[in-house]
Amino acid sequence: MERTMEQGSMVAGLGLIVLHIDGCRSLKEKRAVVKAMIARLRNAFNASVAEVGLNDLHRSAHIGIALVGNDVSVVNARMDQMFNAADQMGQGRVIDTQMEIFTI
């Protein structure tokens, strides 16, 4: 049975933030910055957020985001808002973002 948006399909958005942390001299400093950013994004957007890569480099991080909803435009807009919020936090420099949206 084929579903349409009106029949209750699910939309999943996956995002990746590539972060560069200037002046960071240790993994301990990096983890404090990344942990704070993750907590702020989780709380502000009620999304799943985690460090997903570059764990052993002290000046770079990959932060993954997952959102679920029932409207593509809402999930897309929310993901853009999260990317902008991460950039505006001043915790590090967002050097790249990627996003994929899936409808099931």
ZILINVEN-V299518 format. One record per helix or strand of 3 or more residues. SS is the DSSP state (A for helix, B for strand). FROM is the first residue (numbers start at 1). TO is the last residue. Records with the same first field share a line. If there is no record, write none. Layout:
SS: FROM-TO / FROM-TO
This chain:
A: 5-7 / 27-45 / 72-88
B: 11-20 / 48-53 / 60-69 / 93-103
